[in-house]
Amino acid sequence: MIAAVKAETQEAMEQSLAGLELLEESLAKLSKGRGFVGGDAMAYLDIALGCYLGWMKACETVIGHRFLDEEKTPLLVGWAERFCSHEAVKDWMPETDELLELAKVLQPKRKVSTAN
Protein backbone atom coordinates (compact mmCIF):
# COMPACT_ATOMS: atom_id res chain seq x y z
CA MET A 1 0.00 0.00 0.00
CA ILE A 2 2.78 2.44 0.90
CA ALA A 3 4.55 1.71 -2.38
CA ALA A 4 1.33 2.44 -4.28
CA VAL A 5 0.92 5.78 -2.49
CA LYS A 6 4.54 6.69 -3.24
CA ALA A 7 4.04 5.80 -6.90
CA GLU A 8 0.87 7.91 -7.07
CA THR A 9 2.65 10.80 -5.38
CA GLN A 10 5.58 10.56 -7.79
CA GLU A 11 3.21 10.46 -10.78
CA ALA A 12 1.29 13.48 -9.48
CA MET A 13 4.55 15.39 -9.00
CA GLU A 14 5.71 14.57 -12.52
CA GLN A 15 2.37 15.69 -13.97
CA SER A 16 2.49 18.91 -11.97
CA LEU A 17 5.99 19.71 -13.17
CA ALA A 18 5.05 18.94 -16.78
CA GLY A 19 2.06 21.27 -16.43
CA LEU A 20 4.27 24.02 -15.04
CA GLU A 21 6.65 23.64 -17.97
CA LEU A 22 3.68 24.11 -20.31
CA LEU A 23 2.67 27.20 -18.36
CA GLU A 24 6.22 28.49 -18.68
CA GLU A 25 6.08 28.10 -22.47
CA SER A 26 2.65 29.73 -22.61
CA LEU A 27 3.79 32.64 -20.47
CA ALA A 28 6.72 33.22 -22.82
CA LYS A 29 4.38 33.34 -25.83
CA LEU A 30 1.57 35.37 -24.28
CA SER A 31 3.56 37.92 -22.27
CA LYS A 32 6.02 38.65 -25.08
CA GLY A 33 8.66 39.50 -22.49
CA ARG A 34 6.43 41.74 -20.41
CA GLY A 35 5.68 41.37 -16.71
CA PHE A 36 2.28 39.71 -16.79
CA VAL A 37 0.40 37.19 -18.92
CA GLY A 38 -1.32 39.80 -21.06
CA GLY A 39 1.44 42.38 -21.07
CA ASP A 40 2.54 45.16 -18.74
CA ALA A 41 -0.51 45.19 -16.47
CA MET A 42 -2.08 42.47 -14.36
CA ALA A 43 -5.24 41.07 -15.94
CA TYR A 44 -7.88 38.41 -15.39
CA LEU A 45 -5.67 35.43 -16.30
CA ASP A 46 -2.93 36.62 -13.94
CA ILE A 47 -5.48 36.73 -11.12
CA ALA A 48 -6.90 33.32 -12.01
CA LEU A 49 -3.44 31.73 -11.95
CA GLY A 50 -2.24 33.78 -9.00
CA CYS A 51 -4.97 32.35 -6.79
CA TYR A 52 -3.00 29.09 -6.73
CA LEU A 53 0.29 30.58 -5.56
CA GLY A 54 -0.51 30.50 -1.85
CA TRP A 55 -1.53 26.86 -2.00
CA MET A 56 1.55 26.01 -4.06
CA LYS A 57 3.74 27.49 -1.33
CA ALA A 58 1.83 25.53 1.31
CA CYS A 59 2.28 22.30 -0.67
CA GLU A 60 5.98 23.05 -1.09
CA THR A 61 6.27 23.33 2.68
CA VAL A 62 4.52 20.01 3.25
CA ILE A 63 6.32 17.95 0.60
CA GLY A 64 9.67 19.72 0.74
CA HIS A 65 9.88 20.30 -3.00
CA ARG A 66 9.69 23.56 -4.94
CA PHE A 67 7.30 23.74 -7.86
CA LEU A 68 8.55 27.00 -9.32
CA ASP A 69 12.24 26.66 -10.01
CA GLU A 70 14.65 29.32 -11.31
CA GLU A 71 16.22 26.84 -13.73
CA LYS A 72 13.11 25.13 -15.11
CA THR A 73 10.52 27.92 -14.85
CA PRO A 74 12.34 31.26 -14.57
CA LEU A 75 9.52 33.22 -16.21
CA LEU A 76 6.95 31.80 -13.79
CA VAL A 77 9.22 32.56 -10.84
CA GLY A 78 9.52 36.19 -11.94
CA TRP A 79 5.81 36.42 -12.68
CA ALA A 80 4.94 34.98 -9.25
CA GLU A 81 7.19 37.50 -7.52
CA ARG A 82 5.63 40.39 -9.48
CA PHE A 83 2.14 39.08 -8.82
CA CYS A 84 2.61 38.63 -5.08
CA SER A 85 4.24 42.04 -4.66
CA HIS A 86 1.68 43.90 -6.81
CA GLU A 87 -0.14 46.67 -4.95
CA ALA A 88 -3.55 45.09 -5.63
CA VAL A 89 -2.51 41.69 -4.29
CA LYS A 90 0.21 41.93 -1.65
CA ASP A 91 -2.11 42.67 1.27
CA TRP A 92 -4.49 39.87 0.27
CA MET A 93 -2.13 36.93 -0.27
CA PRO A 94 -2.62 34.49 2.60
CA GLU A 95 0.41 33.47 4.63
CA THR A 96 1.61 29.91 4.14
CA ASP A 97 1.09 29.11 7.83
CA GLU A 98 -2.54 30.25 7.61
CA LEU A 99 -3.16 27.96 4.64
CA LEU A 100 -1.50 25.03 6.40
CA GLU A 101 -3.81 25.55 9.39
CA LEU A 102 -6.82 25.72 7.06
CA ALA A 103 -5.68 22.50 5.37
CA LYS A 104 -5.64 20.77 8.78
CA VAL A 105 -9.28 21.78 9.27
CA LEU A 106 -10.36 20.82 5.74
CA GLN A 107 -8.55 17.48 5.48
CA PRO A 108 -10.84 15.50 7.83
CA LYS A 109 -13.86 16.89 5.96
CA ARG A 110 -12.33 15.80 2.65
CA LYS A 111 -11.78 12.27 3.96
CA VAL A 112 -15.43 12.06 5.00
CA SER A 113 -16.72 13.35 1.64
CA THR A 114 -14.56 10.93 -0.37
CA ALA A 115 -15.63 8.00 1.81
CA ASN A 116 -19.29 8.61 0.95
C-alpha positions as CSV (number, residue, x, y, z in Angstrom):
1,M,0.0,0.0,0.0
2,I,2.8,2.4,0.9
3,A,4.5,1.7,-2.4
4,A,1.3,2.4,-4.3
5,V,0.9,5.8,-2.5
6,K,4.5,6.7,-3.2
7,A,4.0,5.8,-6.9
8,E,0.9,7.9,-7.1
9,T,2.6,10.8,-5.4
10,Q,5.6,10.6,-7.8
11,E,3.2,10.5,-10.8
12,A,1.3,13.5,-9.5
13,M,4.5,15.4,-9.0
14,E,5.7,14.6,-12.5
15,Q,2.4,15.7,-14.0
16,S,2.5,18.9,-12.0
17,L,6.0,19.7,-13.2
18,A,5.0,18.9,-16.8
19,G,2.1,21.3,-16.4
20,L,4.3,24.0,-15.0
21,E,6.6,23.6,-18.0
22,L,3.7,24.1,-20.3
23,L,2.7,27.2,-18.4
24,E,6.2,28.5,-18.7
25,E,6.1,28.1,-22.5
26,S,2.7,29.7,-22.6
27,L,3.8,32.6,-20.5
28,A,6.7,33.2,-22.8
29,K,4.4,33.3,-25.8
30,L,1.6,35.4,-24.3
31,S,3.6,37.9,-22.3
32,K,6.0,38.6,-25.1
33,G,8.7,39.5,-22.5
34,R,6.4,41.7,-20.4
35,G,5.7,41.4,-16.7
36,F,2.3,39.7,-16.8
37,V,0.4,37.2,-18.9
38,G,-1.3,39.8,-21.1
39,G,1.4,42.4,-21.1
40,D,2.5,45.2,-18.7
41,A,-0.5,45.2,-16.5
42,M,-2.1,42.5,-14.4
43,A,-5.2,41.1,-15.9
44,Y,-7.9,38.4,-15.4
45,L,-5.7,35.4,-16.3
46,D,-2.9,36.6,-13.9
47,I,-5.5,36.7,-11.1
48,A,-6.9,33.3,-12.0
49,L,-3.4,31.7,-12.0
50,G,-2.2,33.8,-9.0
51,C,-5.0,32.4,-6.8
52,Y,-3.0,29.1,-6.7
53,L,0.3,30.6,-5.6
54,G,-0.5,30.5,-1.9
55,W,-1.5,26.9,-2.0
56,M,1.6,26.0,-4.1
57,K,3.7,27.5,-1.3
58,A,1.8,25.5,1.3
59,C,2.3,22.3,-0.7
60,E,6.0,23.1,-1.1
61,T,6.3,23.3,2.7
62,V,4.5,20.0,3.2
63,I,6.3,17.9,0.6
64,G,9.7,19.7,0.7
65,H,9.9,20.3,-3.0
66,R,9.7,23.6,-4.9
67,F,7.3,23.7,-7.9
68,L,8.5,27.0,-9.3
69,D,12.2,26.7,-10.0
70,E,14.6,29.3,-11.3
71,E,16.2,26.8,-13.7
72,K,13.1,25.1,-15.1
73,T,10.5,27.9,-14.8
74,P,12.3,31.3,-14.6
75,L,9.5,33.2,-16.2
76,L,6.9,31.8,-13.8
77,V,9.2,32.6,-10.8
78,G,9.5,36.2,-11.9
79,W,5.8,36.4,-12.7
80,A,4.9,35.0,-9.2
81,E,7.2,37.5,-7.5
82,R,5.6,40.4,-9.5
83,F,2.1,39.1,-8.8
84,C,2.6,38.6,-5.1
85,S,4.2,42.0,-4.7
86,H,1.7,43.9,-6.8
87,E,-0.1,46.7,-4.9
88,A,-3.5,45.1,-5.6
89,V,-2.5,41.7,-4.3
90,K,0.2,41.9,-1.7
91,D,-2.1,42.7,1.3
92,W,-4.5,39.9,0.3
93,M,-2.1,36.9,-0.3
94,P,-2.6,34.5,2.6
95,E,0.4,33.5,4.6
96,T,1.6,29.9,4.1
97,D,1.1,29.1,7.8
98,E,-2.5,30.2,7.6
99,L,-3.2,28.0,4.6
100,L,-1.5,25.0,6.4
101,E,-3.8,25.6,9.4
102,L,-6.8,25.7,7.1
103,A,-5.7,22.5,5.4
104,K,-5.6,20.8,8.8
105,V,-9.3,21.8,9.3
106,L,-10.4,20.8,5.7
107,Q,-8.6,17.5,5.5
108,P,-10.8,15.5,7.8
109,K,-13.9,16.9,6.0
110,R,-12.3,15.8,2.7
111,K,-11.8,12.3,4.0
112,V,-15.4,12.1,5.0
113,S,-16.7,13.4,1.6
114,T,-14.6,10.9,-0.4
115,A,-15.6,8.0,1.8
116,N,-19.3,8.6,0.9
